[in-house]
């Protein structure tokens, strides 16, 4: 049973999050998470049903329009780079005003952009639509993660972000199944994309009508930081972001993995099911991975996930048959489970409550900026020398990021017992 919240001298601005009760039962711990975490998780689920119904088919669609692999890298890299600029501005803005509108609007724009993909007649049309899609992600990412961080106690952050990633990945598992069903019934790629955009529109509707303004600032885990804004990001934040950027240079678009699967014999109609399987596994491991970071050093958990990523990409580089792709996608899900929720929890640990939107904006923004060279470099090397060299380079950057983070965890500011390692 959850303990009642302690009295606070601060004026009541909404419902308080449940305090950590020490109850380790997974289901009870998840039910104890506040309503705002579940609503944002539902929005992520609906958005990813839409996004991932399109994503595994996008490389094939682009190739049918005459685009080379380097153009695929340009699309994914430049879209994420644009999103990165917007993420910094939106994160900072969210510390000064209502986050609900930013988050809901950030889910509405991609749904409209995906309808534009359905009408695309040339590769540059897809590029424009993806730019709008990623712009929406840039608007919502920092404010959404700040809402989650502010709604729970520090000891629940890994679990809260893990739940959000689990629901996100479950939606990503449903999306490809819906796409496969539509294609099996004779729908064209364009019709499939149009139906997917409808699911995306449900996410902002849920938030506009169900997310209340007084749920936005519910963190009572500590006093509001009133120091100058430059002093509100904790020691180690810059070093941690450097590690994340090193990893991001190797974290190119998953679209390349789908192209690799297609090269090894997976038919276009099978790719959505393959991708659904991958996201279903990701959904199952996200909450345990986030909860693990609540009990142990978050930095070590993330570094282990990045190591799994590097080893998996080496496997994709040298794979030679269809069945190996299935095994590698299982291993790839381990990275997502260990790292995705814990990465965000570290950002929340290192930022004061008055600067979490800004911190998440910087985090998402710099990682997004690294996506452009990562995507362009991977596509260019793939076109010139093949998948072996392109994917091996991705693995190398991921390994460098993991080594850097292991160093921070053992001898740096993220070592066990520090604020960021809780």
VEXNULO-520055 format. One record per residue (C-alpha): residue number from 0; residue in three letters; x, y, z. Coordinates in nm, 3 decimals. Example, Ala and Ser with C-alpha at 12.3 -4.5 7.8 and 13.67 -1.06 7.14 Angstrom:
2
0/ala/1.230/-0.450/0.780 $
1/ser/1.367/-0.106/0.714 $
END
This chain:
422
0/unk/0.000/0.000/0.000 $
1/unk/0.134/0.341/-0.086 $
2/unk/0.212/0.580/0.197 $
3/unk/0.035/0.916/0.194 $
4/unk/0.247/1.208/0.075 $
5/unk/0.429/1.413/0.336 $
6/unk/0.311/1.767/0.399 $
7/unk/0.475/2.027/0.180 $
8/unk/0.522/2.397/0.224 $
9/unk/0.472/2.446/-0.145 $
10/unk/0.123/2.538/-0.269 $
11/unk/-0.074/2.245/-0.406 $
12/unk/-0.055/2.248/-0.786 $
13/unk/-0.217/1.915/-0.857 $
14/unk/-0.216/1.550/-0.762 $
15/unk/0.098/1.422/-0.596 $
16/unk/0.281/1.122/-0.730 $
17/unk/0.285/0.808/-0.521 $
18/unk/0.594/0.777/-0.305 $
19/unk/0.819/0.478/-0.340 $
20/unk/0.683/0.226/-0.092 $
21/unk/0.953/-0.036/-0.118 $
22/unk/0.705/-0.278/-0.273 $
23/unk/0.903/-0.468/-0.531 $
24/unk/0.608/-0.650/-0.690 $
25/unk/0.624/-0.547/-1.058 $
26/unk/0.249/-0.513/-1.122 $
27/unk/0.180/-0.319/-0.804 $
28/unk/0.476/-0.093/-0.877 $
29/unk/0.339/-0.017/-1.224 $
30/unk/-0.013/0.051/-1.093 $
31/unk/0.140/0.296/-0.845 $
32/unk/0.266/0.516/-1.128 $
33/unk/0.055/0.833/-1.173 $
34/unk/-0.213/0.883/-1.437 $
35/unk/-0.002/1.122/-1.645 $
36/unk/0.258/0.849/-1.709 $
37/unk/-0.010/0.613/-1.838 $
38/unk/-0.171/0.881/-2.059 $
39/unk/0.160/0.972/-2.217 $
40/unk/0.229/0.602/-2.265 $
41/unk/-0.104/0.561/-2.445 $
42/unk/-0.023/0.854/-2.673 $
43/unk/0.316/0.698/-2.751 $
44/unk/0.144/0.366/-2.826 $
45/unk/-0.101/0.520/-3.073 $
46/unk/0.169/0.729/-3.239 $
47/unk/0.391/0.426/-3.288 $
48/unk/0.110/0.217/-3.431 $
49/unk/0.100/0.484/-3.701 $
50/unk/0.474/0.532/-3.738 $
51/unk/0.576/0.167/-3.748 $
52/unk/0.300/0.068/-3.989 $
53/unk/0.489/0.286/-4.237 $
54/unk/0.853/0.255/-4.135 $
55/unk/0.934/-0.105/-4.243 $
56/unk/0.779/-0.034/-4.583 $
57/unk/0.943/0.304/-4.636 $
58/unk/1.276/0.177/-4.778 $
59/unk/1.091/-0.033/-5.037 $
60/unk/0.863/0.261/-5.120 $
61/unk/1.163/0.491/-5.167 $
62/unk/1.341/0.239/-5.387 $
63/unk/1.026/0.215/-5.600 $
64/unk/1.050/0.593/-5.647 $
65/unk/1.411/0.558/-5.766 $
66/unk/1.596/0.669/-5.452 $
67/unk/1.948/0.530/-5.381 $
68/unk/2.066/0.417/-5.034 $
69/unk/2.245/0.748/-4.982 $
70/unk/1.911/0.930/-5.022 $
71/unk/1.760/0.706/-4.752 $
72/unk/2.042/0.816/-4.524 $
73/unk/1.980/1.180/-4.619 $
74/unk/1.610/1.153/-4.536 $
75/unk/1.654/0.991/-4.197 $
76/unk/1.959/1.195/-4.099 $
77/unk/1.832/1.538/-4.203 $
78/unk/1.490/1.475/-4.051 $
79/unk/1.645/1.390/-3.715 $
80/unk/1.884/1.687/-3.744 $
81/unk/1.590/1.926/-3.794 $
82/unk/1.413/1.765/-3.501 $
83/unk/1.723/1.820/-3.287 $
84/unk/1.713/2.197/-3.337 $
85/unk/1.346/2.207/-3.247 $
86/unk/1.400/1.983/-2.943 $
87/unk/1.632/2.233/-2.779 $
88/unk/1.392/2.523/-2.826 $
89/unk/1.082/2.324/-2.724 $
90/unk/1.251/2.182/-2.415 $
91/unk/1.354/2.526/-2.292 $
92/unk/1.011/2.671/-2.373 $
93/unk/0.837/2.395/-2.178 $
94/unk/1.010/2.506/-1.856 $
95/unk/0.831/2.840/-1.887 $
96/unk/0.480/2.746/-1.996 $
97/unk/0.218/2.471/-2.025 $
98/unk/0.363/2.149/-2.159 $
99/unk/0.030/1.991/-2.253 $
100/unk/-0.012/2.195/-2.572 $
101/unk/0.345/2.130/-2.686 $
102/unk/0.314/1.755/-2.632 $
103/unk/-0.028/1.722/-2.796 $
104/unk/0.074/1.941/-3.092 $
105/unk/0.393/1.741/-3.128 $
106/unk/0.185/1.430/-3.181 $
107/unk/-0.059/1.596/-3.425 $
108/unk/0.199/1.719/-3.677 $
109/unk/0.348/1.374/-3.758 $
110/unk/0.005/1.225/-3.825 $
111/unk/-0.056/1.490/-4.090 $
112/unk/0.292/1.435/-4.234 $
113/unk/0.232/1.060/-4.270 $
114/unk/-0.074/1.131/-4.480 $
115/unk/0.164/1.330/-4.700 $
116/unk/0.384/1.022/-4.747 $
117/unk/0.081/0.838/-4.885 $
118/unk/0.053/1.105/-5.156 $
119/unk/0.427/1.127/-5.237 $
120/unk/0.521/1.103/-5.605 $
121/unk/0.897/1.160/-5.579 $
122/unk/1.171/1.095/-5.321 $
123/unk/1.186/1.462/-5.223 $
124/unk/0.817/1.450/-5.130 $
125/unk/0.901/1.179/-4.878 $
126/unk/1.189/1.391/-4.751 $
127/unk/0.956/1.685/-4.690 $
128/unk/0.702/1.466/-4.509 $
129/unk/0.971/1.311/-4.289 $
130/unk/1.098/1.659/-4.201 $
131/unk/0.751/1.752/-4.073 $
132/unk/0.724/1.418/-3.893 $
133/unk/1.052/1.469/-3.707 $
134/unk/0.965/1.832/-3.637 $
135/unk/0.665/1.704/-3.442 $
136/unk/0.886/1.466/-3.250 $
137/unk/1.118/1.756/-3.175 $
138/unk/0.831/1.959/-3.031 $
139/unk/0.706/1.685/-2.800 $
140/unk/1.014/1.492/-2.685 $
141/unk/1.160/1.723/-2.421 $
142/unk/0.829/1.842/-2.273 $
143/unk/0.695/1.484/-2.260 $
144/unk/1.001/1.345/-2.082 $
145/unk/1.002/1.639/-1.842 $
146/unk/0.637/1.566/-1.759 $
147/unk/0.725/1.206/-1.681 $
148/unk/1.027/1.303/-1.471 $
149/unk/0.828/1.559/-1.271 $
150/unk/0.544/1.316/-1.200 $
151/unk/0.739/1.052/-1.005 $
152/unk/0.991/1.022/-0.723 $
153/unk/1.358/0.966/-0.819 $
154/unk/1.336/0.600/-0.717 $
155/unk/1.058/0.546/-0.974 $
156/unk/1.209/0.723/-1.274 $
157/unk/1.360/0.420/-1.442 $
158/unk/1.033/0.232/-1.411 $
159/unk/0.826/0.528/-1.535 $
160/unk/1.042/0.579/-1.843 $
161/unk/1.052/0.203/-1.892 $
162/unk/0.671/0.190/-1.897 $
163/unk/0.659/0.470/-2.154 $
164/unk/0.907/0.285/-2.376 $
165/unk/0.717/-0.043/-2.327 $
166/unk/0.388/0.109/-2.443 $
167/unk/0.570/0.287/-2.725 $
168/unk/0.723/-0.042/-2.840 $
169/unk/0.395/-0.232/-2.803 $
170/unk/0.236/0.019/-3.040 $
171/unk/0.536/-0.028/-3.267 $
172/unk/0.464/-0.403/-3.264 $
173/unk/0.096/-0.353/-3.353 $
174/unk/0.168/-0.112/-3.640 $
175/unk/0.350/-0.360/-3.866 $
176/unk/0.081/-0.624/-3.803 $
177/unk/-0.185/-0.378/-3.919 $
178/unk/0.028/-0.297/-4.224 $
179/unk/0.073/-0.667/-4.303 $
180/unk/-0.304/-0.727/-4.268 $
181/unk/-0.383/-0.439/-4.503 $
182/unk/-0.129/-0.556/-4.761 $
183/unk/-0.262/-0.913/-4.736 $
184/unk/-0.610/-0.785/-4.816 $
185/unk/-0.478/-0.618/-5.130 $
186/unk/-0.425/-0.263/-5.006 $
187/unk/-0.154/-0.063/-5.178 $
188/unk/0.139/0.094/-4.994 $
189/unk/-0.026/0.435/-5.027 $
190/unk/-0.355/0.313/-4.878 $
191/unk/-0.164/0.148/-4.593 $
192/unk/0.013/0.476/-4.519 $
193/unk/-0.317/0.667/-4.523 $
194/unk/-0.478/0.427/-4.272 $
195/unk/-0.170/0.451/-4.049 $
196/unk/-0.203/0.830/-4.032 $
197/unk/-0.553/0.794/-3.885 $
198/unk/-0.415/0.600/-3.588 $
199/unk/-0.160/0.878/-3.539 $
200/unk/-0.433/1.139/-3.510 $
201/unk/-0.579/0.954/-3.210 $
202/unk/-0.274/1.040/-2.993 $
203/unk/-0.322/1.421/-2.979 $
204/unk/-0.698/1.375/-2.935 $
205/unk/-0.635/1.163/-2.623 $
206/unk/-0.401/1.424/-2.477 $
207/unk/-0.614/1.728/-2.559 $
208/unk/-0.919/1.575/-2.390 $
209/unk/-0.769/1.363/-2.110 $
210/unk/-0.445/1.526/-1.993 $
211/unk/-0.522/1.796/-1.737 $
212/unk/-0.302/2.098/-1.680 $
213/unk/-0.275/2.032/-1.304 $
214/unk/-0.108/1.699/-1.374 $
215/unk/0.193/1.864/-1.526 $
216/unk/0.391/1.954/-1.211 $
217/unk/0.353/1.676/-0.960 $
218/unk/0.712/1.602/-0.852 $
219/unk/0.749/1.657/-0.478 $
220/unk/1.077/1.468/-0.452 $
221/unk/1.279/1.776/-0.360 $
222/unk/1.279/2.156/-0.339 $
223/unk/1.250/2.352/-0.659 $
224/unk/1.596/2.465/-0.767 $
225/unk/1.610/2.845/-0.755 $
226/unk/1.972/2.889/-0.857 $
227/unk/2.061/3.064/-1.186 $
228/unk/1.964/2.858/-1.488 $
229/unk/2.327/2.781/-1.577 $
230/unk/2.367/2.610/-1.239 $
231/unk/2.065/2.382/-1.261 $
232/unk/2.225/2.102/-1.461 $
233/unk/2.415/1.868/-1.232 $
234/unk/2.781/1.774/-1.233 $
235/unk/2.845/1.518/-1.504 $
236/unk/2.569/1.629/-1.741 $
237/unk/2.814/1.747/-2.009 $
238/unk/3.026/1.432/-1.984 $
239/unk/2.716/1.217/-2.007 $
240/unk/2.591/1.401/-2.316 $
241/unk/2.932/1.349/-2.483 $
242/unk/2.897/0.974/-2.424 $
243/unk/2.546/0.983/-2.571 $
244/unk/2.668/1.167/-2.880 $
245/unk/2.949/0.918/-2.938 $
246/unk/2.693/0.642/-2.930 $
247/unk/2.456/0.843/-3.152 $
248/unk/2.718/0.866/-3.429 $
249/unk/2.682/0.489/-3.458 $
250/unk/2.307/0.479/-3.404 $
251/unk/2.198/0.516/-3.766 $
252/unk/1.842/0.456/-3.882 $
253/unk/1.688/0.113/-3.829 $
254/unk/1.580/0.139/-4.192 $
255/unk/1.927/0.008/-4.282 $
256/unk/1.859/-0.308/-4.082 $
257/unk/1.540/-0.365/-4.279 $
258/unk/1.732/-0.323/-4.603 $
259/unk/1.982/-0.577/-4.471 $
260/unk/1.700/-0.821/-4.391 $
261/unk/1.563/-0.772/-4.742 $
262/unk/1.908/-0.843/-4.887 $
263/unk/1.918/-1.175/-4.701 $
264/unk/1.586/-1.299/-4.834 $
265/unk/1.302/-1.142/-4.635 $
266/unk/1.023/-1.044/-4.875 $
267/unk/0.867/-0.698/-4.863 $
268/unk/0.536/-0.837/-4.734 $
269/unk/0.723/-1.018/-4.452 $
270/unk/0.915/-0.714/-4.328 $
271/unk/0.624/-0.571/-4.124 $
272/unk/0.585/-0.902/-3.935 $
273/unk/0.959/-0.921/-3.873 $
274/unk/0.959/-0.566/-3.741 $
275/unk/0.652/-0.634/-3.527 $
276/unk/0.830/-0.929/-3.366 $
277/unk/1.126/-0.706/-3.283 $
278/unk/0.910/-0.439/-3.120 $
279/unk/0.710/-0.695/-2.923 $
280/unk/1.031/-0.818/-2.764 $
281/unk/1.137/-0.457/-2.698 $
282/unk/0.806/-0.395/-2.523 $
283/unk/0.858/-0.694/-2.295 $
284/unk/1.207/-0.591/-2.184 $
285/unk/1.157/-0.214/-2.145 $
286/unk/0.998/-0.213/-1.798 $
287/unk/1.240/-0.468/-1.643 $
288/unk/1.530/-0.273/-1.790 $
289/unk/1.404/0.057/-1.647 $
290/unk/1.336/-0.102/-1.309 $
291/unk/1.688/-0.248/-1.307 $
292/unk/1.828/0.104/-1.333 $
293/unk/1.625/0.204/-1.025 $
294/unk/1.812/-0.057/-0.820 $
295/unk/2.161/-0.036/-0.967 $
296/unk/2.389/0.219/-1.132 $
297/unk/2.197/0.363/-1.425 $
298/unk/2.522/0.438/-1.609 $
299/unk/2.633/0.074/-1.594 $
300/unk/2.292/-0.045/-1.715 $
301/unk/2.303/0.194/-2.013 $
302/unk/2.665/0.105/-2.095 $
303/unk/2.570/-0.264/-2.098 $
304/unk/2.287/-0.184/-2.340 $
305/unk/2.522/0.007/-2.570 $
306/unk/2.763/-0.286/-2.566 $
307/unk/2.478/-0.514/-2.673 $
308/unk/2.407/-0.271/-2.958 $
309/unk/2.767/-0.279/-3.080 $
310/unk/2.781/-0.659/-3.077 $
311/unk/2.446/-0.682/-3.255 $
312/unk/2.557/-0.452/-3.535 $
313/unk/2.869/-0.662/-3.586 $
314/unk/2.631/-0.955/-3.624 $
315/unk/2.419/-0.770/-3.882 $
316/unk/2.735/-0.681/-4.074 $
317/unk/2.846/-1.046/-4.104 $
318/unk/2.501/-1.215/-4.125 $
319/unk/2.454/-1.451/-4.416 $
320/unk/2.105/-1.600/-4.385 $
321/unk/1.745/-1.517/-4.295 $
322/unk/1.731/-1.700/-3.961 $
323/unk/2.030/-1.503/-3.832 $
324/unk/1.830/-1.182/-3.871 $
325/unk/1.569/-1.314/-3.626 $
326/unk/1.832/-1.397/-3.363 $
327/unk/2.000/-1.060/-3.410 $
328/unk/1.672/-0.872/-3.366 $
329/unk/1.623/-1.055/-3.036 $
330/unk/1.967/-0.939/-2.924 $
331/unk/1.900/-0.589/-3.055 $
332/unk/1.594/-0.568/-2.831 $
333/unk/1.826/-0.619/-2.531 $
334/unk/1.991/-0.286/-2.606 $
335/unk/1.655/-0.108/-2.612 $
336/unk/1.541/-0.268/-2.287 $
337/unk/1.855/-0.182/-2.096 $
338/unk/1.926/0.162/-2.235 $
339/unk/1.619/0.355/-2.354 $
340/unk/1.443/0.418/-2.022 $
341/unk/1.762/0.444/-1.815 $
342/unk/1.916/0.701/-2.052 $
343/unk/1.628/0.939/-1.986 $
344/unk/1.629/0.868/-1.614 $
345/unk/1.993/0.980/-1.594 $
346/unk/1.900/1.311/-1.759 $
347/unk/1.626/1.362/-1.499 $
348/unk/1.869/1.275/-1.219 $
349/unk/2.115/1.538/-1.339 $
350/unk/1.867/1.824/-1.383 $
351/unk/1.679/2.034/-1.129 $
352/unk/1.302/2.047/-1.157 $
353/unk/1.315/2.396/-1.305 $
354/unk/1.545/2.287/-1.587 $
355/unk/1.430/1.940/-1.688 $
356/unk/1.264/2.057/-2.008 $
357/unk/1.587/2.233/-2.106 $
358/unk/1.796/1.929/-2.009 $
359/unk/1.585/1.692/-2.215 $
360/unk/1.589/1.940/-2.503 $
361/unk/1.971/1.944/-2.499 $
362/unk/1.987/1.565/-2.468 $
363/unk/1.742/1.493/-2.750 $
364/unk/1.873/1.781/-2.959 $
365/unk/2.242/1.686/-2.962 $
366/unk/2.163/1.320/-3.021 $
367/unk/1.938/1.422/-3.310 $
368/unk/2.213/1.643/-3.451 $
369/unk/2.442/1.340/-3.461 $
370/unk/2.180/1.154/-3.666 $
371/unk/2.260/1.350/-3.984 $
372/unk/2.627/1.247/-4.013 $
373/unk/2.534/0.900/-3.889 $
374/unk/2.268/0.853/-4.158 $
375/unk/2.463/1.014/-4.440 $
376/unk/2.784/0.833/-4.349 $
377/unk/2.616/0.494/-4.323 $
378/unk/2.435/0.538/-4.655 $
379/unk/2.744/0.665/-4.837 $
380/unk/2.968/0.385/-4.708 $
381/unk/2.697/0.129/-4.789 $
382/unk/2.672/0.253/-5.149 $
383/unk/3.050/0.260/-5.189 $
384/unk/3.173/-0.047/-4.998 $
385/unk/2.867/-0.238/-4.882 $
386/unk/2.680/-0.329/-4.564 $
387/unk/2.980/-0.495/-4.395 $
388/unk/3.177/-0.171/-4.364 $
389/unk/2.878/0.055/-4.297 $
390/unk/2.737/-0.150/-4.011 $
391/unk/3.082/-0.224/-3.865 $
392/unk/3.147/0.151/-3.841 $
393/unk/2.817/0.190/-3.652 $
394/unk/2.930/-0.079/-3.411 $
395/unk/3.263/0.097/-3.357 $
396/unk/3.106/0.427/-3.254 $
397/unk/2.864/0.248/-3.021 $
398/unk/3.156/0.068/-2.856 $
399/unk/3.337/0.402/-2.804 $
400/unk/3.028/0.546/-2.635 $
401/unk/2.998/0.240/-2.411 $
402/unk/3.367/0.263/-2.309 $
403/unk/3.327/0.634/-2.226 $
404/unk/3.018/0.564/-2.016 $
405/unk/3.181/0.271/-1.833 $
406/unk/3.457/0.515/-1.740 $
407/unk/3.206/0.767/-1.605 $
408/unk/3.036/0.490/-1.408 $
409/unk/3.352/0.360/-1.242 $
410/unk/3.574/0.665/-1.190 $
411/unk/3.371/0.964/-1.313 $
412/unk/3.071/1.166/-1.193 $
413/unk/2.820/0.886/-1.268 $
414/unk/2.983/0.631/-1.038 $
415/unk/2.769/0.437/-0.796 $
416/unk/2.651/0.653/-0.506 $
417/unk/2.652/0.978/-0.702 $
418/unk/2.328/1.165/-0.772 $
419/unk/2.315/1.037/-1.128 $
420/unk/2.366/0.676/-1.034 $
421/unk/2.064/0.646/-0.807 $
END
